[in-house]
């Protein structure tokens, strides 16, 4: 064994932070903000670049939010696995009969 102690509650806490970060990234509105700038200046060079930026950031923002969500789910799963393993080990150890002392 590696000697590493795992606290499932801390893992769940981290998962919550990752989930919140993903939600914040996903709802940041950057693409929409660029689109609003473009709409305010129709036909201008600024509108062209803002519209291009809106399209360019949409997918990376979605992908980053998805990465955070995946990390949160994996961390939650790991917390459950560690907890289940600890519970199973404790149950198995309690079944061991020790001879008279």
N, CA, C and O atoms as a GROMACS GRO file, in nm:
protein
  404
    1UNK      N    1   0.084  -0.118   0.000
    1UNK     CA    2   0.000   0.000   0.000
    1UNK      C    3   0.088   0.124   0.000
    1UNK      O    4   0.200   0.121   0.052
    2UNK      N    5   0.041   0.229  -0.056
    2UNK     CA    6   0.122   0.349  -0.073
    2UNK      C    7   0.131   0.435   0.052
    2UNK      O    8   0.216   0.524   0.059
    3UNK      N    9   0.049   0.411   0.149
    3UNK     CA   10   0.048   0.495   0.269
    3UNK      C   11  -0.030   0.623   0.253
    3UNK      O   12  -0.030   0.707   0.343
    4UNK      N   13  -0.095   0.640   0.141
    4UNK     CA   14  -0.174   0.760   0.116
    4UNK      C   15  -0.310   0.744   0.182
    4UNK      O   16  -0.376   0.642   0.166
    5UNK      N   17  -0.351   0.846   0.254
    5UNK     CA   18  -0.483   0.843   0.316
    5UNK      C   19  -0.577   0.928   0.232
    5UNK      O   20  -0.545   1.042   0.196
    6UNK      N   21  -0.690   0.872   0.200
    6UNK     CA   22  -0.787   0.940   0.116
    6UNK      C   23  -0.910   0.975   0.199
    6UNK      O   24  -0.964   0.891   0.270
    7UNK      N   25  -0.951   1.099   0.188
    7UNK     CA   26  -1.071   1.145   0.257
    7UNK      C   27  -1.181   1.164   0.152
    7UNK      O   28  -1.179   1.262   0.078
    8UNK      N   29  -1.277   1.071   0.145
    8UNK     CA   30  -1.383   1.080   0.044
    8UNK      C   31  -1.460   1.212   0.050
    8UNK      O   32  -1.505   1.263  -0.053
    9UNK      N   33  -1.477   1.267   0.171
    9UNK     CA   34  -1.549   1.394   0.181
    9UNK      C   35  -1.472   1.508   0.115
    9UNK      O   36  -1.532   1.597   0.054
   10UNK      N   37  -1.340   1.506   0.128
   10UNK     CA   38  -1.259   1.608   0.060
   10UNK      C   39  -1.268   1.591  -0.091
   10UNK      O   40  -1.275   1.690  -0.165
   11UNK      N   41  -1.269   1.467  -0.138
   11UNK     CA   42  -1.286   1.443  -0.281
   11UNK      C   43  -1.421   1.496  -0.330
   11UNK      O   44  -1.430   1.558  -0.436
   12UNK      N   45  -1.524   1.471  -0.251
   12UNK     CA   46  -1.656   1.522  -0.290
   12UNK      C   47  -1.658   1.675  -0.290
   12UNK      O   48  -1.720   1.737  -0.376
   13UNK      N   49  -1.589   1.735  -0.195
   13UNK     CA   50  -1.579   1.881  -0.192
   13UNK      C   51  -1.510   1.934  -0.316
   13UNK      O   52  -1.554   2.032  -0.376
   14UNK      N   53  -1.400   1.869  -0.355
   14UNK     CA   54  -1.330   1.908  -0.476
   14UNK      C   55  -1.421   1.891  -0.598
   14UNK      O   56  -1.421   1.975  -0.688
   15UNK      N   57  -1.497   1.782  -0.601
   15UNK     CA   58  -1.589   1.759  -0.712
   15UNK      C   59  -1.691   1.872  -0.722
   15UNK      O   60  -1.724   1.916  -0.832
   16UNK      N   61  -1.739   1.918  -0.608
   16UNK     CA   62  -1.834   2.030  -0.609
   16UNK      C   63  -1.771   2.157  -0.664
   16UNK      O   64  -1.835   2.232  -0.737
   17UNK      N   65  -1.645   2.181  -0.628
   17UNK     CA   66  -1.574   2.299  -0.679
   17UNK      C   67  -1.555   2.287  -0.830
   17UNK      O   68  -1.577   2.384  -0.903
   18UNK      N   69  -1.515   2.170  -0.876
   18UNK     CA   70  -1.497   2.149  -1.020
   18UNK      C   71  -1.629   2.166  -1.095
   18UNK      O   72  -1.633   2.225  -1.203
   19UNK      N   73  -1.736   2.114  -1.037
   19UNK     CA   74  -1.867   2.127  -1.099
   19UNK      C   75  -1.908   2.274  -1.108
   19UNK      O   76  -1.959   2.318  -1.211
   20UNK      N   77  -1.886   2.348  -1.001
   20UNK     CA   78  -1.918   2.491  -1.001
   20UNK      C   79  -1.834   2.568  -1.101
   20UNK      O   80  -1.884   2.659  -1.168
   21UNK      N   81  -1.708   2.531  -1.112
   21UNK     CA   82  -1.619   2.597  -1.209
   21UNK      C   83  -1.667   2.571  -1.351
   21UNK      O   84  -1.669   2.661  -1.434
   22UNK      N   85  -1.706   2.447  -1.378
   22UNK     CA   86  -1.757   2.414  -1.510
   22UNK      C   87  -1.884   2.490  -1.544
   22UNK      O   88  -1.902   2.537  -1.656
   23UNK      N   89  -1.971   2.503  -1.445
   23UNK     CA   90  -2.095   2.579  -1.467
   23UNK      C   91  -2.064   2.726  -1.494
   23UNK      O   92  -2.126   2.788  -1.580
   24UNK      N   93  -1.967   2.780  -1.420
   24UNK     CA   94  -1.929   2.921  -1.439
   24UNK      C   95  -1.869   2.943  -1.577
   24UNK      O   96  -1.901   3.041  -1.645
   25UNK      N   97  -1.782   2.853  -1.619
   25UNK     CA   98  -1.722   2.864  -1.752
   25UNK      C   99  -1.831   2.852  -1.859
   25UNK      O  100  -1.836   2.932  -1.953
   26UNK      N  101  -1.917   2.752  -1.844
   26UNK     CA  102  -2.021   2.729  -1.943
   26UNK      C  103  -2.120   2.843  -1.957
   26UNK      O  104  -2.179   2.862  -2.064
   27UNK      N  105  -2.140   2.916  -1.850
   27UNK     CA  106  -2.239   3.025  -1.855
   27UNK      C  107  -2.173   3.163  -1.856
   27UNK      O  108  -2.239   3.263  -1.826
   28UNK      N  109  -2.045   3.170  -1.891
   28UNK     CA  110  -1.974   3.298  -1.885
   28UNK      C  111  -2.026   3.401  -1.984
   28UNK      O  112  -2.013   3.521  -1.961
   29UNK      N  113  -2.085   3.357  -2.093
   29UNK     CA  114  -2.146   3.450  -2.188
   29UNK      C  115  -2.048   3.523  -2.278
   29UNK      O  116  -2.086   3.623  -2.340
   30UNK      N  117  -1.924   3.477  -2.287
   30UNK     CA  118  -1.825   3.547  -2.368
   30UNK      C  119  -1.864   3.549  -2.516
   30UNK      O  120  -1.855   3.653  -2.581
   31UNK      N  121  -1.907   3.436  -2.568
   31UNK     CA  122  -1.947   3.431  -2.708
   31UNK      C  123  -2.063   3.526  -2.735
   31UNK      O  124  -2.064   3.597  -2.836
   32UNK      N  125  -2.160   3.527  -2.645
   32UNK     CA  126  -2.275   3.616  -2.660
   32UNK      C  127  -2.235   3.762  -2.651
   32UNK      O  128  -2.291   3.847  -2.721
   33UNK      N  129  -2.137   3.793  -2.565
   33UNK     CA  130  -2.090   3.931  -2.553
   33UNK      C  131  -2.026   3.978  -2.684
   33UNK      O  132  -2.051   4.089  -2.729
   34UNK      N  133  -1.945   3.893  -2.744
   34UNK     CA  134  -1.886   3.928  -2.874
   34UNK      C  135  -1.996   3.948  -2.979
   34UNK      O  136  -1.988   4.040  -3.060
   35UNK      N  137  -2.096   3.863  -2.976
   35UNK     CA  138  -2.206   3.875  -3.073
   35UNK      C  139  -2.282   4.006  -3.053
   35UNK      O  140  -2.324   4.068  -3.150
   36UNK      N  141  -2.300   4.048  -2.927
   36UNK     CA  142  -2.368   4.176  -2.901
   36UNK      C  143  -2.286   4.294  -2.953
   36UNK      O  144  -2.341   4.390  -3.007
   37UNK      N  145  -2.155   4.286  -2.937
   37UNK     CA  146  -2.068   4.392  -2.990
   37UNK      C  147  -2.084   4.398  -3.141
   37UNK      O  148  -2.098   4.507  -3.198
   38UNK      N  149  -2.083   4.284  -3.206
   38UNK     CA  150  -2.099   4.279  -3.352
   38UNK      C  151  -2.232   4.338  -3.394
   38UNK      O  152  -2.240   4.408  -3.495
   39UNK      N  153  -2.337   4.310  -3.318
   39UNK     CA  154  -2.470   4.361  -3.352
   39UNK      C  155  -2.478   4.513  -3.338
   39UNK      O  156  -2.556   4.578  -3.407
   40UNK      N  157  -2.399   4.568  -3.248
   40UNK     CA  158  -2.401   4.714  -3.226
   40UNK      C  159  -2.331   4.792  -3.337
   40UNK      O  160  -2.357   4.910  -3.355
   41UNK      N  161  -2.244   4.726  -3.410
   41UNK     CA  162  -2.163   4.795  -3.511
   41UNK      C  163  -2.172   4.725  -3.646
   41UNK      O  164  -2.070   4.685  -3.702
   42UNK      N  165  -2.295   4.708  -3.698
   42UNK     CA  166  -2.311   4.630  -3.821
   42UNK      C  167  -2.229   4.688  -3.937
   42UNK      O  168  -2.223   4.809  -3.958
   43UNK      N  169  -2.166   4.597  -4.010
   43UNK     CA  170  -2.091   4.637  -4.129
   43UNK      C  171  -1.951   4.688  -4.101
   43UNK      O  172  -1.875   4.712  -4.195
   44UNK      N  173  -1.916   4.704  -3.977
   44UNK     CA  174  -1.783   4.758  -3.944
   44UNK      C  175  -1.680   4.645  -3.935
   44UNK      O  176  -1.714   4.527  -3.926
   45UNK      N  177  -1.555   4.686  -3.938
   45UNK     CA  178  -1.447   4.589  -3.920
   45UNK      C  179  -1.453   4.528  -3.780
   45UNK      O  180  -1.426   4.409  -3.762
   46UNK      N  181  -1.490   4.610  -3.682
   46UNK     CA  182  -1.503   4.562  -3.545
   46UNK      C  183  -1.611   4.454  -3.537
   46UNK      O  184  -1.594   4.353  -3.468
   47UNK      N  185  -1.722   4.476  -3.608
   47UNK     CA  186  -1.830   4.377  -3.608
   47UNK      C  187  -1.781   4.245  -3.667
   47UNK      O  188  -1.813   4.138  -3.617
   48UNK      N  189  -1.703   4.254  -3.774
   48UNK     CA  190  -1.650   4.132  -3.836
   48UNK      C  191  -1.564   4.054  -3.736
   48UNK      O  192  -1.580   3.934  -3.719
   49UNK      N  193  -1.471   4.126  -3.671
   49UNK     CA  194  -1.382   4.058  -3.577
   49UNK      C  195  -1.457   4.007  -3.453
   49UNK      O  196  -1.427   3.899  -3.403
   50UNK      N  197  -1.552   4.084  -3.406
   50UNK     CA  198  -1.630   4.040  -3.290
   50UNK      C  199  -1.712   3.916  -3.324
   50UNK      O  200  -1.723   3.823  -3.244
   51UNK      N  201  -1.771   3.915  -3.443
   51UNK     CA  202  -1.849   3.799  -3.487
   51UNK      C  203  -1.759   3.676  -3.502
   51UNK      O  204  -1.796   3.565  -3.465
   52UNK      N  205  -1.641   3.698  -3.558
   52UNK     CA  206  -1.544   3.589  -3.573
   52UNK      C  207  -1.502   3.536  -3.436
   52UNK      O  208  -1.492   3.415  -3.416
   53UNK      N  209  -1.478   3.626  -3.342
   53UNK     CA  210  -1.440   3.586  -3.206
   53UNK      C  211  -1.553   3.508  -3.139
   53UNK      O  212  -1.528   3.409  -3.071
   54UNK      N  213  -1.677   3.553  -3.159
   54UNK     CA  214  -1.792   3.483  -3.100
   54UNK      C  215  -1.795   3.338  -3.145
   54UNK      O  216  -1.816   3.247  -3.065
   55UNK      N  217  -1.775   3.318  -3.274
   55UNK     CA  218  -1.774   3.181  -3.327
   55UNK      C  219  -1.653   3.102  -3.277
   55UNK      O  220  -1.663   2.982  -3.250
   56UNK      N  221  -1.539   3.170  -3.265
   56UNK     CA  222  -1.415   3.102  -3.228
   56UNK      C  223  -1.414   3.054  -3.083
   56UNK      O  224  -1.354   2.951  -3.053
   57UNK      N  225  -1.478   3.126  -2.993
   57UNK     CA  226  -1.470   3.089  -2.851
   57UNK      C  227  -1.583   2.996  -2.807
   57UNK      O  228  -1.574   2.935  -2.700
   58UNK      N  229  -1.687   2.984  -2.886
   58UNK     CA  230  -1.803   2.904  -2.846
   58UNK      C  231  -1.767   2.759  -2.811
   58UNK      O  232  -1.799   2.712  -2.702
   59UNK      N  233  -1.700   2.690  -2.902
   59UNK     CA  234  -1.668   2.548  -2.880
   59UNK      C  235  -1.562   2.528  -2.772
   59UNK      O  236  -1.579   2.438  -2.688
   60UNK      N  237  -1.455   2.606  -2.769
   60UNK     CA  238  -1.358   2.588  -2.659
   60UNK      C  239  -1.420   2.609  -2.520
   60UNK      O  240  -1.384   2.540  -2.425
   61UNK      N  241  -1.511   2.703  -2.509
   61UNK     CA  242  -1.578   2.726  -2.380
   61UNK      C  243  -1.663   2.605  -2.344
   61UNK      O  244  -1.661   2.560  -2.229
   62UNK      N  245  -1.736   2.553  -2.440
   62UNK     CA  246  -1.818   2.434  -2.415
   62UNK      C  247  -1.730   2.315  -2.376
   62UNK      O  248  -1.763   2.240  -2.284
   63UNK      N  249  -1.618   2.299  -2.447
   63UNK     CA  250  -1.528   2.187  -2.419
   63UNK      C  251  -1.466   2.199  -2.280
   63UNK      O  252  -1.454   2.099  -2.209
   64UNK      N  253  -1.426   2.319  -2.242
   64UNK     CA  254  -1.366   2.338  -2.109
   64UNK      C  255  -1.469   2.310  -2.000
   64UNK      O  256  -1.437   2.245  -1.900
   65UNK      N  257  -1.591   2.358  -2.018
   65UNK     CA  258  -1.697   2.330  -1.920
   65UNK      C  259  -1.720   2.180  -1.909
   65UNK      O  260  -1.742   2.127  -1.800
   66UNK      N  261  -1.716   2.111  -2.022
   66UNK     CA  262  -1.734   1.966  -2.023
   66UNK      C  263  -1.620   1.895  -1.950
   66UNK      O  264  -1.642   1.797  -1.880
   67UNK      N  265  -1.497   1.945  -1.966
   67UNK     CA  266  -1.382   1.886  -1.894
   67UNK      C  267  -1.400   1.898  -1.744
   67UNK      O  268  -1.373   1.804  -1.670
   68UNK      N  269  -1.445   2.015  -1.699
   68UNK     CA  270  -1.470   2.032  -1.556
   68UNK      C  271  -1.578   1.935  -1.507
   68UNK      O  272  -1.564   1.875  -1.401
   69UNK      N  273  -1.684   1.920  -1.586
   69UNK     CA  274  -1.792   1.829  -1.547
   69UNK      C  275  -1.742   1.685  -1.541
   69UNK      O  276  -1.779   1.610  -1.451
   70UNK      N  277  -1.659   1.646  -1.636
   70UNK     CA  278  -1.602   1.511  -1.637
   70UNK      C  279  -1.512   1.489  -1.516
   70UNK      O  280  -1.518   1.384  -1.453
   71UNK      N  281  -1.430   1.588  -1.485
   71UNK     CA  282  -1.342   1.578  -1.367
   71UNK      C  283  -1.424   1.566  -1.239
   71UNK      O  284  -1.390   1.489  -1.150
   72UNK      N  285  -1.533   1.643  -1.231
   72UNK     CA  286  -1.620   1.638  -1.112
   72UNK      C  287  -1.682   1.499  -1.098
   72UNK      O  288  -1.684   1.442  -0.988
   73UNK      N  289  -1.732   1.445  -1.208
   73UNK     CA  290  -1.794   1.312  -1.203
   73UNK      C  291  -1.693   1.205  -1.165
   73UNK      O  292  -1.723   1.117  -1.085
   74UNK      N  293  -1.573   1.212  -1.223
   74UNK     CA  294  -1.470   1.112  -1.192
   74UNK      C  295  -1.428   1.120  -1.046
   74UNK      O  296  -1.404   1.018  -0.982
   75UNK      N  297  -1.417   1.241  -0.994
   75UNK     CA  298  -1.376   1.259  -0.855
   75UNK      C  299  -1.483   1.208  -0.760
   75UNK      O  300  -1.452   1.146  -0.659
   76UNK      N  301  -1.610   1.233  -0.793
   76UNK     CA  302  -1.720   1.181  -0.711
   76UNK      C  303  -1.719   1.029  -0.711
   76UNK      O  304  -1.738   0.966  -0.607
   77UNK      N  305  -1.698   0.971  -0.829
   77UNK     CA  306  -1.691   0.825  -0.839
   77UNK      C  307  -1.576   0.771  -0.756
   77UNK      O  308  -1.592   0.672  -0.685
   78UNK      N  309  -1.460   0.835  -0.764
   78UNK     CA  310  -1.344   0.791  -0.685
   78UNK      C  311  -1.375   0.797  -0.536
   78UNK      O  312  -1.337   0.707  -0.461
   79UNK      N  313  -1.442   0.902  -0.493
   79UNK     CA  314  -1.478   0.914  -0.351
   79UNK      C  315  -1.565   0.796  -0.308
   79UNK      O  316  -1.545   0.739  -0.202
   80UNK      N  317  -1.661   0.762  -0.392
   80UNK     CA  318  -1.749   0.649  -0.361
   80UNK      C  319  -1.674   0.517  -0.357
   80UNK      O  320  -1.701   0.432  -0.272
   81UNK      N  321  -1.580   0.500  -0.450
   81UNK     CA  322  -1.501   0.376  -0.454
   81UNK      C  323  -1.415   0.364  -0.329
   81UNK      O  324  -1.409   0.258  -0.267
   82UNK      N  325  -1.347   0.472  -0.291
   82UNK     CA  326  -1.264   0.468  -0.170
   82UNK      C  327  -1.349   0.438  -0.048
   82UNK      O  328  -1.311   0.359   0.038
   83UNK      N  329  -1.465   0.502  -0.040
   83UNK     CA  330  -1.553   0.481   0.075
   83UNK      C  331  -1.602   0.337   0.080
   83UNK      O  332  -1.602   0.274   0.186
   84UNK      N  333  -1.644   0.285  -0.036
   84UNK     CA  334  -1.693   0.147  -0.042
   84UNK      C  335  -1.582   0.048  -0.006
   84UNK      O  336  -1.606  -0.049   0.066
   85UNK      N  337  -1.462   0.074  -0.055
   85UNK     CA  338  -1.349  -0.014  -0.024
   85UNK      C  339  -1.320  -0.014   0.125
   85UNK      O  340  -1.297  -0.120   0.184
   86UNK      N  341  -1.321   0.104   0.186
   86UNK     CA  342  -1.298   0.112   0.331
   86UNK      C  343  -1.405   0.036   0.408
   86UNK      O  344  -1.374  -0.037   0.502
   87UNK      N  345  -1.530   0.053   0.368
   87UNK     CA  346  -1.641  -0.015   0.436
   87UNK      C  347  -1.630  -0.167   0.420
   87UNK      O  348  -1.651  -0.241   0.516
   88UNK      N  349  -1.596  -0.212   0.299
   88UNK     CA  350  -1.581  -0.356   0.274
   88UNK      C  351  -1.465  -0.413   0.355
   88UNK      O  352  -1.477  -0.521   0.413
   89UNK      N  353  -1.354  -0.341   0.359
   89UNK     CA  354  -1.239  -0.388   0.435
   89UNK      C  355  -1.272  -0.397   0.583
   89UNK      O  356  -1.236  -0.494   0.650
   90UNK      N  357  -1.341  -0.296   0.635
   90UNK     CA  358  -1.379  -0.297   0.776
   90UNK      C  359  -1.471  -0.416   0.805
   90UNK      O  360  -1.457  -0.483   0.908
   91UNK      N  361  -1.566  -0.442   0.714
   91UNK     CA  362  -1.657  -0.555   0.733
   91UNK      C  363  -1.580  -0.687   0.729
   91UNK      O  364  -1.606  -0.776   0.810
   92UNK      N  365  -1.487  -0.700   0.636
   92UNK     CA  366  -1.408  -0.823   0.627
   92UNK      C  367  -1.322  -0.842   0.751
   92UNK      O  368  -1.311  -0.954   0.803
   93UNK      N  369  -1.260  -0.736   0.799
   93UNK     CA  370  -1.176  -0.746   0.918
   93UNK      C  371  -1.257  -0.784   1.042
   93UNK      O  372  -1.208  -0.854   1.131
   94UNK      N  373  -1.381  -0.737   1.046
   94UNK     CA  374  -1.464  -0.769   1.163
   94UNK      C  375  -1.504  -0.916   1.166
   94UNK      O  376  -1.546  -0.966   1.271
   95UNK      N  377  -1.491  -0.986   1.055
   95UNK     CA  378  -1.526  -1.129   1.048
   95UNK      C  379  -1.412  -1.219   1.095
   95UNK      O  380  -1.432  -1.338   1.119
   96UNK      N  381  -1.294  -1.162   1.108
   96UNK     CA  382  -1.178  -1.243   1.149
   96UNK      C  383  -1.191  -1.275   1.297
   96UNK      O  384  -1.207  -1.188   1.382
   97UNK      N  385  -1.182  -1.403   1.324
   97UNK     CA  386  -1.189  -1.446   1.464
   97UNK      C  387  -1.047  -1.461   1.516
   97UNK      O  388  -0.966  -1.536   1.462
   98UNK      N  389  -1.023  -1.390   1.621
   98UNK     CA  390  -0.891  -1.396   1.684
   98UNK      C  391  -0.900  -1.497   1.798
   98UNK      O  392  -0.998  -1.499   1.873
   99UNK      N  393  -0.797  -1.578   1.809
   99UNK     CA  394  -0.795  -1.679   1.915
   99UNK      C  395  -0.794  -1.617   2.053
   99UNK      O  396  -0.786  -1.495   2.068
  100UNK      N  397  -0.801  -1.702   2.154
  100UNK     CA  398  -0.803  -1.650   2.291
  100UNK      C  399  -0.676  -1.571   2.321
  100UNK      O  400  -0.567  -1.602   2.273
  101UNK      N  401  -0.694  -1.471   2.399
  101UNK     CA  402  -0.580  -1.385   2.434
  101UNK      C  403  -0.520  -1.424   2.564
  101UNK      O  404  -0.423  -1.363   2.608
   0.00000   0.00000   0.00000
